[in-house]
Every structure is written in C-alpha cells, then in structure tokens.
Amino acid sequence: MIVVWRIEKAKYSPDAAKGIGAFTIGGRWNSPGKHAVYTSSALSLALLEILVHSPSPTERRVARVFFRIELPDSAVEEIPLSRLPRPFCPITPDEPCRKIGDAWLAGNRSAALRVPSAVVPTEFNYILNPGHPSYTKSIKWWQAVPFHLDGRLCLDP
C-alpha cells in the first residue's frame, strides 16, 4: 500500500476526489477537460506544491484541509525517467508532460501515475485518474482534516 496526501481548499473538499480543478484549468500532467487529482508522497511535499501555486499571502490564508489517501501498489503506474522531458525542472514546459499524462488518462491503464515533482525532482507526486474503473473501489480517501498554514508562510515576501 502507498500513502499519498492532498491539500485542498476547504470549500472544495466535498469534491476533492473528482479532479474538477484539474479538469477546469489543467495541470502539469493533464490538459483542461481531463479529470485528474494531484497528490503527493508526503504531506510536506503537498504543502510545497500549494506554496508554489499560491504565491500571494491572501491566497495562502484560504481555509484548507488535507486528506490521507491509500493506494494499492497494483493501482500505480510509473513513468520511466527516460520518457521525461530533459531537463525536468520547474521551468519545463507543461506541454510535453501533458502529452504523457493525457495519453495515460486516455489509456485508462491504471488508477494512479507516479511522476517526479518539478518542485523537488527527487520526490514524487501521484496523479489519480477518477475515471478509472477501480478508482472508487481500490483507492481509500480518509476524512478531511483541517490544515492550518504556519502564519510565517503567509507573509508578504
């Protein structure tokens, strides 16, 4: 079993497992119009992902929750590092990664995809496919827990 984490705005927590945000605006690993749920291998990595995607202090102060999510090992596919665009880093354009993720979502081969984090490339995020037939049966979402950002992370730079 693999444990992953998701930090979500509290107001969106009832729909956190549906991938609506990624469907609406897309992400590094999916184009708009495709449902995906972004999770991280550690709660601290999930926090770093929130911080880089919410640069304003006002956005960081929004009420949030976190989820513990359990994935069976058999539900996870991994991208070989040789398939990643080089160099893989925060400034890597989204398009090559989106092609990989969109193909994975369309192929419906697994409920989760392990990908490196662009924020900390030696750590991993897991993209969940809410459209996969085993998604609701094999992936366990624990109850939302309030998540309070340390006030020092919400200060103006």
N, C-alpha and C positions, 0 to 999 in steps of 0.2 A: 504494500500500500504506500502511496505517495501522498503527503500532506502539502497542500498549497493554500495560499491566502489571497483574499481580495479585500481591498479597502474601497468603500462605496459611499457616495453621498447618502446621508440618512434618508432623504426624501425619495431616493430611487431604490432603496433597499428591498422593497417588496418584489421588484422586477430584476434584481441583480443577476439572477441565473439565466436571464433571457438574451443577453447580449444586445440590448436595444441601443445603448450608446455607440457601440462599435458599428451597428447597423446604420445609425444615423450619420456619423461623421467618419467612419473608417478608423483604421489604426495602422501601425507599422506592418501588421501581418494580415490585414483584410481591407478590402475596398468597401466604400459605402455601399449599402444594400445587401451586405452579407453579415449575418448574426455571428458574433464571436464574443467570448468572455475572456478578458485578460486577467491572469492570476500570476502570483509569484511564488517561488520556492521558499521564501522566508518573509515574515511579516515586515521585517526591516527593509527588504528589497521592495515590497509593495509600497512602503512609505516613501522610499526614494523615487519610485515611479510617480507617485502623487506629487511630490515636491517639484520634479522637473516639468510636469504637465500642468501645474497650478502655480505659476510664478508670482502672482500678486498676493500680498498679505490678506486681502479681502477674500480671495478665493480659498486660501488655505484655512481660513477661520470657519468655513462652512461645516455644519454638523456632519459627522461621518460615523460609519460603523465598519467593523471588519467581520469577515467570515472565514472560518476554517472549513476547508473543503478536502474531502478524501477521494482519491482516485485509485482504482486498482491498477497495478503495474501493467496489466494487459490492455488497459484503455489508452495507453500513451504511445505515440509515435515520436521518434526523434529525427530531427533534420541532421544529416551528416554535415559536419563543418565544411567539407569541400563544396557543398551546394550554396553556402552563404556568399553574398557579395563581399568582395575584398576592397579595402579594409572594412571590417564590420565594426562600426562605432556610432556614436550619437549622430554624426553628420551623414551617415549612409542614407542615400535617398530611399524613401518608402517604396517606390515602385518595384524594385527587384524583390523585396521582401513580400510585398502584397501579391505578386505573381505566385510565389511559393505558397503563401497562406491561402490564397483563393483556390489554387489547384487542390490543396489538401482539403479545404471545406467542400469543394465540388465532388471530390473523390469519395468522401464520406468513409474513409478507411478506418478512422479511429475517433474516439470522443475527445482526445486531448493531443496537443502537439507541443513538444518540449523545444523551446527556442532560447538562444542566448539573450540576455538583457543587453540593450545598447547602452544603458546607464552603467552597468557593471558587467562587462562582457564575459567574465569568468563565472558568473552566476546565471541562473535560468528562470525564465518565465514559462508559463504553461498557458496555451491558448485552448479554450474549451469550445467545443462545437455543439451548441444546443440543438442542432438539427440531427445529430447522430442518433440512430435508433436506441442505443444503450445509454444515452446521456442521463435520462431520469432514473433509470434502473441501477446504474453502476456508480454514479457519482453522488456522493453524500455531502450536502451542504448543512453545516451546523447553524444554529440560531445566530442571528446578528448580535454583535456585542458593540456597545458604544466605544468609539475610538476618539480620544482627545489628543490633538497635536500639542506638543510642548509649545508654549507661547513664544519661546525664543525662535521657533521655526516660522512664526507668523509675522516677524518684524520686517519693516521696510529695510531693504539692503543698504 
